[in-house]
Amino acid sequence: MSCFGRRAAGHRTLVTGSDTDPNGPAGPQPSRRDKRWYFALMATCIGLFVLSWAVIDRYSTLAAVIVSAVALVIPPFAVIIANVASATDRRRP
């Protein structure tokens, strides 16, 4: 620290999980089932991207773009599914 109570430039502070959150606890972790759904959806997304540009592109560029667009929509749904458990517990009664 400098003489004025501020940190010197370039110094970093280690952030740990022991700090209390002013909004309360973060909520429960996703269940094993939710994690499996998330993994399956994200694996499908990556698989569709690879399939579209490694295989389908050779036959039809339009079809490859359509398959990529479908793959692009999957990640938001995967995140929603992964966060269902914690979102329901954070609702106010």
C-alpha positions in Angstrom: 0.0 0.0 0.0 1.1 3.5 -0.6 1.2 6.2 2.0 -2.3 7.3 1.0 -4.0 4.0 1.7 -4.4 3.0 -1.9 -2.9 0.0 -3.6 0.0 0.6 -5.9 -0.6 0.1 -9.6 -0.2 -3.5 -10.8 -1.0 -5.1 -7.5 -3.9 -7.5 -7.4 -6.1 -8.6 -4.6 -6.9 -12.3 -4.2 -10.7 -12.9 -4.2 -11.9 -15.9 -2.2 -15.2 -17.4 -1.7 -15.3 -16.6 2.0 -16.5 -13.1 1.5 -20.2 -12.6 2.3 -22.4 -11.6 -0.5 -24.6 -8.6 0.3 -27.5 -10.2 -1.6 -27.3 -13.5 0.4 -26.1 -16.9 -0.6 -25.8 -17.8 -4.3 -28.3 -20.7 -4.1 -28.0 -24.4 -4.5 -25.8 -26.1 -7.2 -27.6 -27.7 -10.2 -28.7 -31.3 -9.7 -26.8 -34.1 -11.4 -29.8 -34.4 -13.8 -29.5 -30.8 -14.8 -25.8 -31.1 -15.3 -26.4 -34.1 -17.6 -28.9 -32.1 -19.6 -26.5 -29.2 -19.9 -23.7 -31.5 -21.0 -25.9 -33.3 -23.5 -27.2 -30.0 -25.0 -23.8 -28.4 -25.3 -22.3 -31.6 -26.8 -25.2 -31.6 -29.3 -24.4 -28.0 -30.1 -20.7 -28.6 -30.7 -21.6 -31.8 -32.7 -24.0 -29.8 -34.9 -21.4 -27.2 -35.6 -18.7 -29.7 -36.5 -21.2 -31.8 -38.6 -22.5 -28.7 -40.5 -19.1 -27.4 -41.6 -17.2 -30.6 -41.9 -19.8 -32.8 -43.7 -23.0 -30.9 -44.7 -21.1 -28.0 -46.2 -19.8 -30.3 -48.9 -23.3 -30.9 -50.1 -25.2 -27.7 -49.4 -23.9 -24.5 -47.9 -27.5 -23.4 -47.2 -28.2 -26.5 -45.2 -24.9 -26.0 -43.2 -25.9 -22.5 -42.4 -29.4 -23.7 -41.2 -27.8 -26.4 -39.0 -25.4 -23.8 -37.6 -28.4 -21.5 -36.8 -30.1 -24.4 -34.9 -26.9 -25.0 -33.0 -26.6 -21.4 -32.2 -30.0 -21.4 -30.4 -29.1 -24.4 -28.1 -26.7 -22.7 -25.5 -29.2 -20.3 -24.0 -31.6 -23.2 -23.4 -28.8 -25.2 -21.9 -28.0 -22.4 -19.4 -31.7 -22.0 -18.5 -31.9 -25.7 -17.8 -28.7 -25.7 -15.7 -30.0 -22.8 -13.5 -33.5 -24.0 -12.9 -32.8 -25.4 -9.4 -31.2 -22.3 -8.1 -33.7 -20.0 -9.8 -36.7 -21.7 -8.1 -35.0 -21.5 -4.7 -34.3 -17.8 -5.1 -37.9 -16.9 -5.7 -39.5 -14.9 -2.8 -42.4 -16.5 -1.0 
